[in-house]
Amino acid sequence: MKNLEKLFWVVAVVGFVGGAYGLYDRFANGHLNVSYGSYVPWGLWVAAYIYLVGISAGAFLISALVYAFGIKKLEKIGKLALFTAIITLGISMFSIWLDLGRPERALRLMLNTNFGSMMGWMIWLYSAYFVLLLAELWFAMRADFAAWSARPGLAGTLARVLAFGQRDVSAKTLARDKSVLRVLGSLGVPLAVAFHGSVGALFGVVGARPYWNSGLTPIMFLVGALVSGGALITFVTLVFGPNQGSDEHKATVVFLGKIVLGLLLFDVLLEWAEYSIGLYSAIPADVASMKLVLFGPYAWVFWGIHVGLGVIVPALILILRGKSATWTGWAGLLIAITFITVRLNIVIPGLAVPELQGLTNAFTGPGLTLDYLPTLTEWLVLAWSVSAGLLVFLIGYRVLPIVRSDGTDDALSPARPATVRAKAAGAVGE
């Protein structure tokens, strides 16, 4: 796992440096070197946005199993899930920010909100969700900051700064932190459901696009978030989880794998319902988009990457080798990575069908086409965004008390008996 961590450092640095050209191109030339335009106004960055924001919601809901519902098997990965949720939320917001024609005006959406708009609600839900994530992660790590504040170097300095002077680790204070976490986790569950459900609703309420216009769309977005977020946390726990190699670590990964398998099968059921009913009803505009996904020029994305690598292969691994933590973790990564194709198959086919017959022949020129394929600039910008997020994650993993890999701080955990916590508090005070 240490070698894998080193590999991630290499991938992150290469992606950050290589993707910088795409970022320069975006700011220097605007939307000149991209494939989206007037007929297909949303592309790779929008798909990446809803994909990553779904992973964030899914990761947070995994943490809610710890802080809101008290699932002991997942207790030690609660902070890791919260930190992953924050990182992926940041990447997703940056992706959609770059997609805007005038990104510097994004703040106006909050300052001049039209609450009759689904997007108006989204900006407030996102802001509330981000603040809640930060607050919950701080309370989850407050006692650890106190324990780490005596350490030398950057980790100790950050711990002292981020503790904000809160060095009290008495049994009473730890119990208070646990109560606050339970409240924040409980509030976060409906908030996460609402904010990612609103993303699905943003698509679902568009009556002019039958492919999107369904009451099932927000539900599919939520289930997809749980699948992709849970799958990523499974892999992250395998590589970065505490007490690696121990029976407890293996049991945690295997337990997460069982959750992901159940969610994956449920997501397949919803997807089958969507496509089978849509094709059977034979609504022309709806069927046209579905045929693009299933039988169009990029059908290999659906059948090969999504169904093959994203469903069949990981499902077989989780069923046949589900007792192996290593196999389970890699199955989770396969699901998480390939799930972006699900989001691409929502965004692009819904726009690639003309609303007016003969539209593509009426006007010609840059951006006036229904054929969309991401350009090098779009891929490089996405690579830079993901690499930047990965670098922040890796740095945070090293300098923040995200996990307890050596078990030295376990005594400060709110799950420990009060007498043990009191002794640990005394040791920190000394």
N, C-alpha and C positions, 0 to 999 in steps of 0.2 A: 504493500500500500504506500510505503514511502517513495518507491520508484514511480508509482502512479501520480503522486502529488508533484514530484519533480517534472513529470511529463506535462502536467497541467500548467506548471509555471512556464515551460517552454512554449506550449500552445498559446497561452495567454499573451506572452511577450511578442511572439511572432504575429499573432492576429492583431495586436495593438499597433505594432509598427507597420505591418503590411496594410492594415485597414485605414491608416491615417490618410493615405492618398484619397480614398473615397470620401472621407470627411472633408478634406480640403476641397475636393471637387464640388461637394454639395454646397459649401459656404461660398466658394468662389464663383460658381456657375449656376447656383440655384437648382432648378428642376430641369435644366437643359439636357443632362445626360442620364435621364431615367426613361423607363418605358411606359409608365402610366401617363394618362393624358385626359382629354375631355370625355371620352367614352368609357374608359376604364380608369377612373380617378384614384382608385385605391390599389395598392400593389403589395410588394413584399414587406414593406415597413409596417403597414397596417396589419397584415397577417401576423407578423412577428409581435406586434403590440398585443393583439388579443391572445396570442399563444403564450407570451411571457406573463401577461397579467393574470391569465388562468393558472399558470404554474405558481404564481405568487399566492393566489387565493387558495389553491390546493395545499401548498406548503403550510400556509397559516392554519388551515382547518386540521391538518395533522397535528400542529402544535396545540390546537384547541382540545384535542383528545387528552393532552397532558394537563393543561392549566384549567380548562373548563369542566372536563369530565373525569379527570383523575385516573387515566389509564396508566398503571404503574409500569407496564412493560415498555412504555415509550418515554418514561420520565426523563431520562438522561439526554434525549435528543430534542427536547422542547426548544432550547435556545438555538440549536442548530437549524431547526425548521423555521423559527422566527427570523433568523439572520438571512437564511435563503430567501424567505418571502420578501424581505426588504430589498435585497440585491436584485432579484428578478423584477420587482416593481419598478425600481429605478431604471433598469435597462428598457423596460416596456415603455415608460414615460418618455425616455429619450428618443426611442424609435418613432413614437407618434409625433413628438415635438418636431423632429426633422421632416416629417411628412407634410407639415403645415406650410402653406405658402408664405405666411408671415408669422413665424414662430414667436417673435418678440411680443405679439399681441395675445398670446395664450392667456395671460393674466386677466384680460378683459372678460373672458368667459366666466370668471368667478366674480369680478367686480360688477358686472352688468348681467347677471344671470337671468335668463328667461326660464322660470320654473315650469313653463308649459313644454319645454324642450327636454327630451331624454338626455341629451348631451349636457344640458345645464345641471341636471341632477347628478350626472356622472362626476363632474369636476368636484362637487362638494362631497360626494361619497368617497372619491379617491383621496381627497385631502384628509377627511376624517379617518379613513383606513390607515393612511401613512402615519398620522399622529399617534393612532392607537398602537401600531406596530412598534414605533420607537419607544412609547411609554411602557409597553409590555416587556420589550426586550431589556429595557433599563431595570425594571423591577426584578426581572428574572436573573440579572447579573449583578444587582446591587451588592449582595453579600460577597460575591466573587471579586468585585472591585475592591472591597475592603480587604479581602485576603491577599489580593495581588498587589496592593498599594506598597507593600514593603519590598517588592521585587526590584532589582536593579534594571537599568536599561529602559527601552521604549515601552515595554509592556507595563512596567511599574509606573512610569510617568503617566501613560494614558489612563491607567486604573485610578491614579490619584486625581486626575483632572475630571474623569467621567463619574467619579463617585460624588462630586459636588459637595464634598465635606461630610457625606453620610457614612461614617465609619462604625456606626452602631450595629453590632451583629448579635445582640442579645436574643434570647428565645422569644421574647415578646415582639421585638421588631421583625424577626424572621417570620413569625406567625402573621403579622400584619402584612408583610410582603406577599405571603402566600394567599391571603384573603384578597388583596388588591389584584393579584394575578388571576384569581378565579373570577372576579368581577369583570376585569378587562377581557379575559378569554371568552366569557359568556356574552359580553356585548359585541365582541368581534365576530362571533358566529353569524348572527343575522346581518351584521355590517358587511362581512365578506360575501355572504349570499346575495345581499342587495347590490353591492357594487359590481360583482361580476355578472349577476343576473341582469343588471342594467346594460352591460355590454351586449348580452344576447338580445335584450329588448330593443336596443338601438337598431339591430338588424331586423328583429321580428316585427317591428311596427311599420316597416317600409312596405306599404301596400302595392307600390309600383313594381316590386321585385317579388314575385310569387315564390321564388326559391327560398327567400328569407322569411317571408311573411307567414309565420306560424307561431301558435302559442307554445309549441314544443321547443322553439329555438332557445329561450333563456334556460330551460331545463337541460338541454343538451350542452350548453355552454358550462353550466355548473358541474355536470357529471364529467365532462371533458377536463375541467379544471382539477377535479379530484383525482382523476386518472393520471394526468400528466404531472401534477404537483406531487402526488403520492409516489409516483414512479421515480421522479428525480430525487426525492428525499430518501428513497430506498437505496439508490446508488450513492448518494452523498453520505449516508450513514455507513455504508460499507467502507468507503474510502476515508472519511473524516470523522466517523463516529468515535465515541469514547471507548476505552478498554478494548482496542482492536485485538482480535484473535481469541478473546475470552468467550466462554460459553454464553455469557450475557449478551455480548455484542452480536454473536451469530444468531441468537434467539430473537433479538430485536429486528435484524434484517429479515429473517424468515417470517416473522409476524407481519412486518410491513408488506412483504411479498404476497401474503394471503389477502390482505386488504386490497392491494392493487389488482390482484387477479379477479376478485369479486367485482370491483368497480369496472375493470376492463370488459368483463362479460356483460355487465349491465349497459355499458356504453355501446357495445356491439348490438345489443337488443334494440336500443333507441335508434341507432343508425339504420338497422334493418327496417324498423317501422317507418322511418322517414322516407327511405328510398322506395320500399315496396308500395307503400300507400301513394306516394307521389307519382310513381310510374303507372300504377293502376288507375288513378283518377284521371290521368291523361290531360291535365291542364297544359296547354301548349308551351307557355313561357316557363313553367316549372319543369316540365319534361325536357325541354331544350337544355336547361342548365344541368340537369342530372345526366343527360346523355353526354355532355361535354366531360363530366367527371368520370363516367363509367366507360365510355367508348370513344372519347375524343382523342386529339393528338397527344394529350398528356395523361391518358388512362393508366399508363405505367406507374405514374405517381400514386394513384389510388390503389391499384391492385398490387403493384410490386413493393412500394415503400410502406404505404399505410397498412394495407391488409396483410401483405406477406411479412415484412420485417417488423411492423408495428403491432400486429395482432397475433397472427398464427405462430410465428417463431417464439416470441416471449411467452405466449400462453402455454405452448408446449413445454418450454423451459420451466415455467412456474408449476406446471402440473407434474411433470416427470422428474424435475430436479429441484423442486421447491424446498427441499430440506437443506440444500446447500446454500450458505450465505453468499458465496462468490457468484454462483450461477444466478441467484435471485437478484443480486445487485446489478449484474450486467443486463439481465432482462429488463430491469427498471430503466436503465440508461437507454436501451433500445426503444422502449415505449416513449420515453420523454423526448428523445431526439426526433423520432419519426412523427410525433404528434403535430409538428408544425405543418405537415402536409394536410392534416385535417382542417386547419385554419385557412391554408391557401385554397383548399377546395370549397370553402365557404365564401371567401371574399371574391376570388377571381371569376368563377363560373356564374355567380349571381349578377356580375356586371358585364360579362362577355356576350350576353344575349341582347340584341338591340330592342329598345322600347318602341321604336318606330320602324316598320318594315321599309327597307331600302335606305336606311340612314347612312350606312357605310358607303353607298354609291353617290349620295347627294353631295358630300363634301370630302375632300381629300387634303392631306397635309399632316405635319407633325402632331402627334397626339390624337389624330382622328382615325383610330383603328381599334378594333375589338380584339386584336391579337396582342397578348401580353406575355412577355418573357423578361424577367429581371435583368437589368444590365450589370456590367462589372461594378459600376459605382454603387448600385443598390446592394450588391453582395458584400462589397468592401465595407460600406457603412455599417451593415449588420454585423460583420465580423469584428469591426472595431468596437461596436457597442457591447457585444457579448464578451469580447476579450477584456474590455475595461471593467465590466462587472465581475468577471472571473478573477482579475487581479485584485480588486477590492475584497472579494471573498477570501482569497488566499492570504492577503495581508491581514485581514481581520481575524482569520483563523489562527494566525501566528501570534498576534499581539493583543487579542481580546480573549477573555475567558468564555469562549463559545462552548467548549467541551472540557471535560475533566479526563484527559487521557491517562493520567497517572494515579487518579483517585485520591490525591493528597488533600483536595478541598472538599471531599464528599461529606465531611462532618458538618459543613455549613448548609447542607441541603435541608430545606424545610421538611423533607420526608423523614429525616432522622429524628430520634427521640429528643425531647427537650433537654435532657441531661447531657447528651452528647453534644448538642448544639451549644449549650452553655459552656462546656469545656473548650470547645473550639473557639467560641467568642472570647474566652479568657486568654487563650493562646494568641489570638490576633491582637488583643489589647496590649499584651505584654510586648 
